[in-house]
Amino acid sequence: MKAAPVFILFSVEFRHPHVYLACGHYSIMIIFSVLNLGAPRCGFYSTFAVSEFAIRWFSFLYTRLLPPEKPSENDYFSSEHIATSLWDVYSGLFGDQAMILAVNSSFVDPSLQFESQLKIIESSFKKVFSIPSLEKVRQMGSSEDDKEDIENLYQNILNMYEDTLLILVSKDLYKLQILKDMAMWMNEDSSYLQERAMVVISRVLSFASRKVRGYASVDAPCLGVLAAELSLLCCHNDVSITQQASLGMHHLLCIAKCQNEDIEKTKSTKYEKHGNHCLLSPSCDTEFVPKVLQRDRAKIAQSVGQTLMPSLLTDFVWSLLMTLSSPNCVTAFKASTILKLTLEYHAHKVTMVSKIVDAIYKKLRENSSHVMRQAMLRVTTLLTRTSPKKVIFQLMDYPVPADDTLILMWHAAGSESSVAPHVLKTILLILKGKPGEVHASLPERRRFSLDTTNMMPVAASQALCTLLPVGSYKKAVAQFFPQLLMALMLQVFYISELRLVTEDRPFYARDALRVLLNCSGLQQVDIALKKKNCWNQFSEELFHHQGVYLIAKTLSEYNFPQFPETLQYLYKLSVEGPRRSEDSVITVIFFTELLNNFFKDPFPEEFLVLFRNWVNDSNPAVSKLSLQKIANMAPVINEIENVCSLLISILDAFLSKEKTVIIRALLTLRRLLGKLDKVTYSSLCIRIASSYCPLMDHSNEGIRSMAIRHFGELLRDMSHYMWMLNDVVLGGLVPLILFLEDTDISVVKACRHTLTICTSELNWSTSYLLKDKYYNFELVVLNICNNLLVSHENYITDLISDTLGFLRSSRIYLRKASVILIGYLAKSGGHLLLRDEIEVMLEAIDRVLWDEDPIIRQLAEITHKIFKEIAHRLTSSHVKQTFRRLFHFIYIKKLKPLYNYNWPNNLASSPMKIKETDGDKEGLTDENYVYMFVKNET
C-alpha cells in the first residue's frame, strides 16, 4: 500500500460525507502504515516530517468529518434522524479513534501530540454525549430486533469513546487530564448526557487506580484540579451523578495515595495528633467509602486534604477559588463550603499562598460587593493560621496608602486572636526594612515584591494603625510592646528622611507609634508628648534625636509599667547589634535616657560593658554619645569596678578616623583622669602617655594642640612617678620641638606649655627660652641638645631617627624645623653614629637639598656638611672608635649656633647676647663661650 492517495486527497473537494468517511478511513490506514514504517521506508522524508504530515492530514480530515451543527431538540423525535445520527456518530468515532491512536504512536512532540488529541476528543465528546438518552432511543425501534440493534449501537458508541480513553491512559497517566476537561465540558452544557459522562470518567479512574497499584511514583499532575471538579459533582442534585462522582473520587484518592505513599507514612503520626483520622481504609476496595463521599462536604474536604500531596492540594484549592467567581451561585456556594472545610484542617499543606492571596485581592478590588466576598475573606483568615508570614508579606506588597479592599483583608488576616502574635512578628520583620531603600538588582529582590523601591515598611506601619486597636490584639500588643516601640521609632526616623524628598508621603509610622501608646495604657504619655509639640516636629529630620530623647524621658516620668521588658529588649538589641549603623544612634539615645532616669551613676557593670563597646562603634555618633555618658560619670569614676578596661577603650578611640570622636575621647579621658585615684592612674600612666604621642603629629590642629597639652597635664599629675615616664617623655620630644614652629598658634602655645613641664621635670634650664620675650626656635633646640648630651646621650640616635620621618612632610615648617633639629642632634651625638647609619641619614638629607623652598635648601646644606664631617672623622679602627667615644664621655664639648635661623633682632636683650658679652671679657673661644652659656643655664 502506497501513501500517494493521502496527498491526492488534499486537492479533491468531496461533497458527500460518506465519501469523506470512506476516504478518511482509507487515508488513516495509509498513515498508520507510514507512521509504522518510519523514515527508512519513506525516501527522503524523515520520521519527524512524516509525523508532522500525519498531524496536518488528521487536522484536515477532522475539519471535514465534523458533524453538522447540533440539531434542535424536536429533530431528535424523528426515528430516521436518530438512526442516521447514531450511525454518523459511530462512524465518526471510528475515524476519531484511529486518528487519536495514530498520533499516540507517532514521534511528534508530546505537547503537540496531546493538544491534537484533546481537540479530537472534545469533538468526539460533543458528538457522543449529544445523542438522545437510551430510553428515547429504545422507543424509536419498530420491533424488538430493531430496539436491540439500536441499543447495541448505542452501547458501542459509548464503549468506543471509553476504550479510546482507556488506551490513552494505559500508556500515559498524564492523560488523565482529559477527564478534567470532560468534567468542565459537561458542566458547560446541561444538555449533555452528564450521567453517562460521569460513568465514563468513573470507569477510566477505576482502571487507572488498578494500574498504579504497586507503583513507586505516579505522574498524574491533574489530580488536584480533577478532584475539585469531582468534589462539586459529589454534591450534585442528581443522585445518579452524585454516585458516579463519589465513585470516581474514591478511585482518584486511591491513585493519589499510591502517588505519595511514602509521604503519608511519615505524616500519619502528625495527623493523628491533630485528630484528623483518614476516612479511607488502607484498602482502596472498600465498598462503603464512595458512599461516605456522597454529598458530605466535610468528609470530602477531609479525605481530599489528607490524601492529596501539597502540590495537588494547592491545585485543588486554586480550582475551587476560581469557581467562586462562577455565575452559577449554587456552584459557587458549594465550592466555598468545600474550600473552607479543606483549609480548616489542611491549610498547612497549601504551597502557593501568596498567589492565592493576590488572586483574592484582585477579585475583591474588581468587585467590592462580590457575592462570595465573605468566603474569600475567610480563606484569607484560614491561610493566615498556618502561613502568616506569606499572607502578611503579600498583603504588605501593594501600593501605599492601602485601599479599602486591602484594609478589609488586613482585618481578615488578623481577625483571630490566635494568629495575632504571628501577624505582629511578621510585621516586625517587615519593619526591619528601610523605606525607599533601592535594591541593587531585581534578581536579588525578595520573591514577594517586584518593585525596586521597598515601601513595605510604610504599608506595615499603616497596617499597625488598623490592627493595634483591635480587641483581639490586646494581649499580643502587650507581649511585643518593646519591639514595636523601637521598630516604630526607627521607622519615624527613616520616614523623616524620606519626607525631605517627597513631601506627600503619609506619616503612618508616627501615627502607629501614638496608637501603640494609647493601646498600651499610656494615654497620658501621648498627651504629654503632644503638649511638648513632639509629634508635630517629628517630621523634621534634625529633631528626631531630640524626639527620641523626649519619648524616653516622658515614659520615665510616668513610670511606664513596660520598663522591665523594654530594658531587657534594649539590652538584648544592644548586645546583638542593630542591622544598620544609624539604628545604633536611636538605640543608644533611648537606652541611655532610660538608664539615667532609673539608675544612679555609675551604671551596673552589665550596662557599662555596652558603653565600653560603643566607644569604638563604627558609627561616630554612637561613639560620641557613649563617650559623653562616660564623661558624666567622672565624679564616681573610682566606684567603677573595671575602670582600667573603660579607660583603655577610650584610648582605643584615639585611633578613630573620625576627628570629632578623637576630640571627644581626649576630653573624656582628661575629665576622668582629673578624678581618678593615683594608684590606678600610675598603673596606666605609661600607656596613656604613649597614646598621646601619635596624636601630636595629627593632621588636625585641634587634635594636635589638645594631645600635646594633655600630655603635659599628665606629666604634671604624675610628677612623683617621673622615673616611670622618662622614656615616654624623651620619645615625645621630637614632635614637641618641631611643632613649636606650627602655623597654628594654639599648637605653639600647647608645645611651649608641655615643653616647659617636660624640661622642668627633667631639670633642664630651658623653660625661660620658651617665653615670648626670649623665644627663638634655634636657641631652644640648641639648649635641649646640650642638655641631652649631658644627661641623656643614649637617646640621641633614636631622636635622629624619629626626626628623619618629618623630612618628607608636606608642611614646610616641619621640614625646616626637622633639618635644624637633625643638624644639632648629629653635631652633639655624631660620635655615637655608625657608618651605615650616617649613610642612611646622608641619603635622607640629599633629598632635601632639592627641596622647593630655598630656605630649606640652605639649611639642608649646613646639615649635609655636618654629616660629611662626621663621616670624615669616622675610622675603621674599632679601638680608635671606642677611644673617641670614651673621650667624648669624659670631655663634653658644648655646641654653638649653627644656622642663625630667625635670630632675635634685639640681641642685647637675649640670653645669648648676655653670655657672649661675658665670654668676650674672659677671652673665651666661640666653643667655650657656648659651654659657659650652658653652664650658667644649669
N, C-alpha and C positions, 0 to 999 in steps of 0.2 A: 504493500500500500504506500502510495506516494503522498507528499504533502501539498502537491500543486493545487488541488481543489480549494484548499484553505485560502490561498492567495486570490484565486479566481472569484471567490465569494465576495471579496471586498468591492469588486467592480460591478456586481449584479444587484439589482434592486428588486426584491421579491415583494409581491403584493398580497400573497395569501399566507396566513400564519402557519398553515400546515407545511408549506414549503420551507418556511423558516425553520420549523421544528425539525423537519427531516434533514435539511442541510446542516442545521446546528448539531444534531446528533452525530451525523457523519463526520462533520468537522471536528467535533470533540474527540471522536475515536482516533482521527488522524493526529490530532495534537497530543493525545496520550502517547501514541507511538513515537512522535517526535521527542517528547519530553523524556520518554524512557530510553530512546536510542542515544540521546545526548549529542555532544559536539562531534565525536569521531564520525558519525554517520550522516552528518548534515553539511558536509562540504566545508565551505569557508565560514559557516555560521558557528559561533561559539555557543556553549551551553547557556551562557547568560543572555546572549542575543536571542536565542530560540525561546528561552523562558519569557523574555520581555515581549517577544512577538505573541506568545501564547496569551499573556495577560491582556495585551491590546485586542486580540481576537475575542477573548472572553467578554471584554467590555463591549465590543461591537455586537456580539450575539446577545449579550444581556439587555442592551437597549432595544434590540429587535424583538426579543422574546418577552419583554414586559407585558403584563396583561393590560387590557384596556382599563380605563378609569373604573373605580369601584361602582358597581351597579346600584341603583336605588333599591330600597327595601322591598318595593312592590314587585320588582323583577324576580325576586327570589321565589315567589309563589308559582312561577312558571316551571313546570316539571322539565320541560325541554331545556330551559335555560340552566336549571340546576344540574342536570346530567351533563350538559355541554361544559359548564363551568368546572365541574368536578374533573372531567377528563382533561380539560385545559390545565387545571392546577396540577394534576398528576403528571402530565407530560412536561409541564414547565419545571416541576420539582425534579424530575429525572434529569433534565438538562442542567438545572442549577447544581444538583448534587455532583454531576460529572465535572462541571467546571470547578466547583469547590475542591473536589478531591484532586483534580489535575493540578490546580495551583498549590495544593498542600504537598504534592510530590515534586514540585519544581525547586529550582535553586535560586528563586527570587529572594530579595531581602525580606527578612521576617516581618518587618513593619509594613512594607508594601503588600506582602502576602496577606497579612491579617486584615489590612484595610480593604483589599479587594474582596476577601471572603465575607467580611462584615456587610458590605454593600449587597452582595448576593443573598446572604442570609436574611437581611432586612426585607428584601424584595420577596423572598420566599415566605417570610413570616406574614407579611400583609396578604399574600395570596392564600396561605393555608388557613389562617385564623379569621379570614373574612367570609368563609363559606358558611352556609346555614348550619344550625345545630343538627345533631344526629336525629332528633325526634322529627324535625321538619323533613329531613331527607327521607326517612322511612315512610312518611305519609305520601310521598310522591310516587312510590312504587305501585305499579298496577297489579302485580302478583307477588307471591311470596319469594319467588326466584329473583324477581327484579329488586325487591327490597333487600334480599341477601347480597345480590351483586353490588348494589349501591352502597350497602353498609360495609362490604369488604373493601370497595374502592375508597370509601371514606376513611377506614382504618389504615389502609395502605398509605394514604396521603400523610396522615399523622405519623405513622411509623417511619416513613421515608425521611420526614423532617427530623424526627428524633434520632434516627440512625445516623444522619449526617452529623448531628451534634456529637453523638457518641464517638464517631470515628475521629473527629477533630480533638475532642477532649482526651481520648485514649492516647493520642500521640503527643499532646502538649496540654498540661493542666492550665497553662497560662490562658488558654482559650475559654476557660470558664467565664471570662469576662463577657462573652457573648450572652450569657444568662442574665447578667446585669442589664445589658442593653435590651434584652427581651422584656424584662420586667418594666423598664422605662417605656418601651413601645406599647406595652399592654395598658399601662396607666394613662397614656396619652389619649387613647380612644376606647371608650367603654363598649363599643360595638363589637370589638374583637372577642373571640371565644376565650375569655380570661381563665375559666376553669381548666379548659384543655391546655392552654399555655402553661398554667401552673403545674399540670400533670407532667408535661414535658420537662419543665425546669426541675421538678422534684425527682424525676427518674434519672436525669443526667447527673444531678448531685448525688443520688444514691449510687450510681455507677462509679462516680469519682471517689466517693468515700470508701467503697470497697477496693478500688485500685490503689489508693495511697496507703493502705494498712501495711505497716512494717517499713515504710519509707523513713529514712533518717531526716530528710528535708523535703519540703514541698514548695514548688514555685507557683503560688497562686495569689498574686498581689491584689486581686479584685475582691477577695472575700469580705473585706470591710464594707465596701460600697454595696455589694450584693446582700450582705446581712442587713444593711439599712433598708433596702427595698423590701426584703422578705419580712422584716420586723413590722413594717407598715401593713403588709398584706396579711400578717398573722392577726391583725385587728380588723380585718375586712368584715363588712356586714354579711356577706355571703358565706355561709358555713362551709360549703364545699371548697371555696377558695382558701378560707382560713385553714382548713385541714391540710390541703396540699402545701400551703405556705409554711405551716408549722413542721410538716414532714420534711420539706426542703431545708428549713432552718436547722432541723436536727442533723441532717446529713452534712450541712455546711459546717456546723460546730464540730462534727466528727473529723472533718478534714482539717479544721483549724487546730484541733487537739493533736493530730498527728504532726502538724506543722511546727508546733512549739512544745513538743512533749518534754524536752529537756528543761525548758524554762518553767513549765508547770511544776515539775518536780522540785525545783529549787524554791519556788514561791508558795508552794502549798502550805508550808508552816506559817508564813506571813498572813495568808488569807484566813487561816483558821483562828489566828489571834484576833482578827477583826470580826469574827463571826460570819464570814462570807463562805458558806458551805456550797460547794458546787452542786447544781441541780442535776447535772448529767451524771449518770452512773459510769463507772470505769469502762463498762462495755457500751459501745455505741449501738448495740442491737436491742436495747431495752425498748419494749413496745410503748410503755406509758409516757416516755419522755416527750414525743411530739405533742401529746395531749396537754402536757404541762405548759407548752408554749402557746397554746391557743388562747388568744385574747387576754392573756395575763401579762400586761405590760411590765410589771415589776419583775416577774420571773424571766421574761425575755431580756430585759436590761441586765439582770444579774448573770444570766447564762452567757450572754454575749460579752459582757465585761470581764468575766472570769476566764473565758476561753480564748478570745482573740488576743494575739500578741500586740504590743503597744502601737506599732505602725498601722496594723489593721484596725485596731480600735479607734485610732485617730481618724482614719478614713471613714469609719462608721459614724463618728461624732460629726465630722465635717459634712458628710452627706445629709444627715438629719438637720444640721444647722441650715444648710441651703434650702431644705424643704420647708423651713419656717416661713420662707417668702412665697410659698406656693399660693396661687389664687384660690385653691380649694381649702377653705378654712378647716374642714373636718380633718383633712390630711395633715395640715399644719399643726393642729391641736394634738393629733396622735404623735407626730414627730416630736413636739415639745415635751410631751409626757415621757416618752421613751428616753429622750435626750437627758432630761433632768434626772430620771431614775438611774440612768447609766453613770452620770457624773457624780451622783450622790455617793456612790461606793467605789467607783473606779476612775475618778478624775486623775489619780496619780499616774495612770498608765498613758495618758494623753501626752503626745510629744509636741505638736505644733500649736502650743498655747498662744504664742504671740500672734500667729496668723489668724487664729480663731477670734481673739480679742479685736484685732484690727478689722476683721470682717463684720463683727457685731457693731463696732463704732461706725463704720461706713454705712451700714444698713440703717442704723438709727438716725444718723445725720441726714441721710437722704429722705427719711420719712419718720419724723419725730413721733407721730401718732401711730406707729406701726402696731398692727393688731397683736403681734407676738412680742411687743416691747418688754413686758414683764418677764416673759420666758427667756429672752436674750439677756436681760439683766441678771436673772437667776443663774444662767450659765456662767456669767462673769463671776458671780459670787462663789459658785461651786469650784471653778477653776482656781480662784484665789486661795481656797482652802489648802490645796496641795502644791500649787505653783505660784506663791505670792510674788516672788521676785520677777518671774516672767511677765505676769499680769501687770504689775506696777510699773516695771520698766517700759512696757509697751504703752501704758496709759500716760506716761510722762514724756513720750516721744512725739507729741503733737504740738502744733504751734501755740505760742503763748500770746495773749491770755487764753485760757481754756474756754470752749463754748459750753452751752447748756448740756449738750449731749455728753461731753466728756465729764462734766461735773456729776451728771447723773450716774455715769459708770464708776466714778470715784466713790460715790456713796454706795453703789452696789458692791464694789470690791471690798469696802471696809464696813459693811453692814453688820458683820458678826463680831462679837467681842473676842472670840477665839482666834481670829485672824489679825486683830488689831496690832499685837506685838510684831507679827511678821511684816505687816504693812509698814509700820514705823521703822523697823530695821532696814527695810528696802529703801525707804525714803531717806534715811540717814546715809545709806550707801551712796545714793544719788547726790546728796548734799555735800559729799566729799569733792565733787567736781567743781570747777570754776566756770561760772557763766561767761559766755563769749570767748572761751578758750578755743583757738583754732587749731585743729589737729593737722599734723604734717601731711598725711595722705589718707585717702578714703579706704584703701585696702586694710589699713591698720585700725580702722574705726571699730567700735563695738557693733555687734550684729543688730542691735535694736535701734540704731539711728543711722540715717543716711545723710544727714546734714553735716557740713564741715564745721559748723559752729555749735558748740554744746550749750543749749539753752534748757536742758533738762532740770538743772538745779532751780531755775526760776519757776518751772512748772511744779516742781516738788514743793517749793515754798507756797505757791498758790493752793496746792492740794492740802497742805497743813492748815491753811486758813479755813478750809472747808471741813476737814476731818477732826481737828482737835476739839472743837466744841461738841462733837457727837458724844452722847452719854456713854456709849459702849467703849469709848476710848479713854475714859477717865483713869482706869487702872493702868493702862499701857502708858499714858502720858506721865503718870507719877513714876513709873518704872524707868522711863527713858528721859526724864527731865534734864539731867546734866548734859547728856549727849545732844539733845535738841537745842538746849540753851547755847552751847558752844558752836554747834553747826550753824545756827541761825545768825549768831554774831559774826561769824566768818562770812556768811553769805551777805550780810549787810555791808561788810567791808568790800567784798567783791563788787556788789551792785553799785555802791557809791563810786567806785572807779569807773564802772561801765556807764553810769548816768552822765559822766562828764563828756562822753562821746555821743550818746543817744539819750536825749532828754525825755523821750516819750516812753521809756521803759517803766512799767509798773513796779512799785516798791513792795513786792509781796513778802520779801524776807523780813522787813521791818514790821509789817502788819502781822506776820506769823509769829514774830517774837512777842508782840503785845498780846496776841491771842494765847500764846503759851503761858504768859504770866497770869492772865486772867483765868485760864482753865486750871491753874495750879494753886489757886487760892492766894495769889499775890496781887490782888487788885490795887492795894494801897501803893505798892511799888510802882505799878504802871501810872497811877495818878501822880505820884511824886516826881517821876521822870518827865511826865507831861508838863508839870509846873516848872521844871528846870529847863524846859524847851529842848529836851534831849532828842525827842523823836523827830522834831522838825529839822534839826540841824544834822541828823544822821545822813542826809543826802549829800552833805559836804564832805569830801574826802579828808580834808585836813582835820575835821572834827572827830573823825571816827575813833581814834585812840583815846581822845578825851571822853567820848561817849561810852566806850568800854569801861573806862575808869569810873564813870558816873553810875553805870549799871551795877558794878561790883560794890561800890560804896553804898548805894541805895539799898541793895539786897542785904548788905551787912547791917545797915541802920535799922532795918525792920526784922533782923534776926530770922531770916527765911529758914523754914524748917528743913529744906532740902540741902542745907550746908554740908552735913557729913558725906552724903553720897556725891555731892558736887566736888568736894575737896578730894575725895577718893578718885573720882574720874579724872580730875585735873592732874593729880599726881601720876596716875597711870598714863595719861596722854603725854605728860612731860617726860616720863621715863622712856616710853616707846618712841617718842619723837613724832612731830606732825608730818603730813605729806608734803607740805610746801614750806619754804623758808619764811614767807610772810605770815603764815599761820602762827609761827612761834611768837611773834610780837603780841598778837591778841592774847594768846595763852599766858604769856609772862605777865602782861599788864593785869589781866583778870586775876590770875593766881596770886600775884604779889599783893594786890589790894585786899583780897580775901584774907590772906595771912596777916597783913598789917592790922586788920580790924578784929581778928580773933586770937592772935598770938602776940606776945611781947618779944622784943629783941633780947637775945638772939633767937632765931627760929630753931626748932628741933633739928637734930643732925640730919634726919632723912630729907628735910626740906633744904637744908644748907648744901647738901650734896648736889641738888638740882641747880642752885645758883652758882656753885663752883663750876659745874659743867657748862652752864650758859655763858660764863665769862668768855669762853673760847668758841662760841657758837658761830656757824658760818654766816649768820645774819648779823651785821654790825649793830643794828638796832637792839637786838636781843642782848648782845654783849654789853652795850652801854646801859641798858636797863638793869641788868644784873650787877654791874659794877656800881651803879648808883645806889642800889639797895644795900650792897655790901659796905659802901662808904658810910651809909647811915648807921651801920652797926658799930662804928668806931668806938663809941663810949662803952660798949660791952664786949670789945674785941677779946679781952682776956678771959671772958667766960665761955668762949667757944672752945670745944674740946679739941678739934683738929684744926687749929688755927694755922699751922705750918702749911698744910696742903692748900688751904684757902689762899694764903699769900703766894704760894708757888704758882697757883692757877692764874693769879694776877700777873706774875712775872711772865708767864707764857703768853699773855695778851700783848706783851711788848713786841711780839713777832707778827702781830696782825698787819695785813696790808692796808687796812683802813686807818687813816691818820686819826680820826676822831676817837676810835677805840683806844689807840695808844695814849692819847692825851687823857682820856677818861681813866685809863688804868694807872697812869702816872699820878694823877690827882688822888685817886682812891688809895693807892699804896702809901702816898705821903701822909694822907689823913689817918690811916691805920697805924703807920709807924709812930706817929706822934703820941698814940695812946698805948702802944704795945709795951709789955714789960721787958726790961733789959735782958733778962736771961734768954727769952725766946728771940729777942732782937739780935743778940750776939750770935746765936746759933745760925742765923740766916744772913748776917750782915755781908759775908763774903759773896754769897750767891746774889744777893740783891745788888751789891756794888758792881759785880761783874755784869749784871743785866743792864745797868745804866750805860756801860761803856759803848756798846754798839749803837745806842741811840744818840750818842754825842756827835756822830757823823751822819745823822739822818738828813734826808733831803729837805724836810720841813723845818723852817726856822723855829717855830713854836716848840716842836718836839725837842730839837737840839737844845734850845735855851732851858726848857724845863728839866730835861735829863741831866744837863750839866749842873744846874742849880741844886737839884735834888741829890745829886752825887755829893756835892759839898755839904748839904744838910746831914746826910748820912754820916759823913766823916766827923762832923761836929757832934752828932748824937753818940757816936762810938769812939769818942776821943780816948776813953780809958781802954779801948781794945785796939789801939792803933797798930800794935805789933802784929795783929792778925790781918790788917788791911794794907800793909806796906806794899806787897806785891801788886795788889789791885790798883793802888794809887799810882805807883810808878808805871804800871801798864797803861793807865789812862792819861798819862802826861802829854802824849803826842797830840791828841785832839784838843786837850785843854789849852795847849800852847798855840797850835795852828789857828784855832778859831778865835784867838784874840784879834785876828785880822778880818773877822767876818764883817760883811757889809750890813748885817742886821745889828742894831745897837743893843737889842735885848740879849742876843747871844754873847756879844762882847762883855756886857755887864755880868752875865752869868759866869763867863770864863774867869773874869777878874775876881768875882766873889769866891768861886770854888778854888782857884789857884791860891788865893790868899789863905784859905783854910788849909789847903794841902801843904804849902810851904811853912805855915805856922806849925802844923803837926809834925813836919819833918825837920823843924828847927833850922830852916833856911831864911836868910835875910833878904827875901825877895818882895815881901808884901808892899813895902813903900814904893817900889818901882812900878807897881800896878795902879797907883793913884794917878788921877788925871794930870796932876801938876807935874809929875816926873815921868809919865809913861812914854816909853819908846820900845817898840817890839824887839829890836835887836839887843837892846840892853837887858830886857827880860830874858831872852834866850841865852845871852852870854852869862848872866848871873846863874840861871838854872844849870847850865852845862858845867860851870865851875863848881857848883855845889854837888852835882852828880859825880864829878871827877874826884871830889874829896870824900864823899860819903857812900856813893852807890855806883862805883866804877863798873861793876859787873853787868849793870843793866844797859850800858851804852850801846852795845851791839844790837840788843833786841829793839831798842828805841830807834836805831837807824833803820832796821828792817821795817818797823811799823811806819816810819816816815816815808819810805820809798813808795808805799802804796798810794800816797797822796800826790805823787808827781804826775799821775795820769788823770787827775781830777779835771772836770770841765770848768771848775771855778778858778779864775785867775788868781785870786788872793790866796787860795790854798797852795797853788803851785809855787807862788813867790815865797810864802812862809815856809814851805817844806824844803825848798832849796837852801834857804838860810839855816834852818834847823839842822839839816843833814851836814852842812858845812861845819858848824860848830861841834856837833857830835863827833864827826870824823876827826876834827882837829884835836879834840880832847881825848878821844879813845882810839886814835889811829894805831897805837902800839898793840891794841887788842885784836886787830883785824888780821885775818889770814889772807893769803894771796887770792884764793878763789872768791872770797867774799868781796875783796876790793875789785876784782874784775867784774863781778855782777853789778856792783854799785857804780862803777865807771860806765858800764853799758847803759844803766838807767839814766845817768847824768848826761850821757852823749845824746840821748833822745831829746832832752830838754834844751840842749844847745840850739835846736832848730825850732824852738817854741815861737809862736806867732807874736808874742808880746816881747818887745825889745828889752824891757827892764828884766824880765825873767831870763832872757839870754845872757845879759850882763852878769846877773847873779850866778847863773849856772857856770859861766866861765871861771868865776872865782872858786866855786865849789869843785869844779873839774880839776883846777890847778892844785887844790888841796889834796885830792885823791891821788894825783900824779906824784906829788911829793911823798905821800905816804908809801906809795908803791915803790918809789925810787929808794927809800930808806930800808925797804924790806931786804933781808939777807936770807940766803939759802941755808946758812948755818943754824942749826937748831940751838946750839949753845949760845950763839950771839943773840938770837931772838929772845931766849929766856933771860939772858942778862939785861937786855934792853927793857923788858917788862919789869924786871926787878928794880932797875934804876928808876923807872917812872913811878913805881910804887913808893920808893923811898923819897924821891925828889919830885914833887908835884909842880909842874910848870903851868902857871895860870895862863888863861887866854887873854888876848887883846881883841878889840873890834876888828872885824874882817870886811864888812860890807858897807858900813856907813849908810845903812838903809833908813830913810826917813829920820835923819838925825835931827835932834831938837834945835830950833833956831836960836834959843836963848841958852847957850852953853854955860853961861855964868851961873845960872840958877840950877843947873842939872847936877846930879850927883857925880856924873863922870867928870865934869869940869872941876869940881872941888878936888877930886882925887888926883887929877892931872896937875893941878897947881901945887899940891903938897909934894907930889913926886918930883917936880922940877926943882923945888927948893932943895930937895935931898940929893939931887943929881942922879936919879934913877933912870934906867933904860926904859924903853917902851914896854918891854915884857915885865919888868919888875914893878912898874907903877900899876899895872893891871893886877899883879899879885897883891900889892899893898891895898888896892881898892877892894879886893875880895877879902883880904884880912880885916880891914876896917869894918866891912859889912858884917863879918861874923863876930 
